[in-house]
Amino acid sequence: MITMDDIIREGHPTLREVAQEVPVPPTPEEVALGQEMMEFLKNSQDPVKSEEMNLRGGVGLAAPQLNISKRIIAVHVPSGDPENEEPILSAVMYNPKILSHSVQDACLGEGEGCLSVDREVPGYVVRHAKITLSYYDSEGNKQKIRLKNYEAIVVQHEIDHLNGVMFYDHISKENPFALKDGVLVID
């Protein structure tokens, strides 16, 4: 079971590497890793389990954050609706690739955080508002999905980890809260 102790922190060289593609279909070990990553996210969002296990809440996790330089991400975005417990997006993605994106950009109003970063980093992280994505599932089937707004931002954050990019690399050093015209701010 993955805990916060398994997550490497900023400054670790693996977080700056470009991760390797995994074979299709993924190996049994890679499938098991993906399942463990998803279990971590679900546990981190459960108020009881997260307190018991001392987990920080997360909606995404990339294999490089576990010091495993492979192109595997897990995302679990809850609906936030107590009436509907179905998550908005819940998937383990092997070799995810952004095929296309919108011209419009977006950012989260409160900024971004990361399980590998133990400090607040103020500023807007501008990303694409919409993306079309392809990836392989645990059985090696190719999937293609379109995402927008929050879900698109979460997936782009995790794909950045596969490319050795940290979220704060996108924040303007001169003016962290500067935005170009037309950027959608998501609350």
Secondary structure by P-SEA (a helix, b strand, c coil): cccccccccccccccccbbbbbcccccaaaaaaaaaaaaaaaaaacaaaaaaaccccccccccccccccccbbbbbbccccccccccccccccccccccccccbbbbbccbbbbcccccccccccccccbbbbbbbcccbbbbbbccccaaaaaaaaaaaaaacccccccccccccccccccccccc
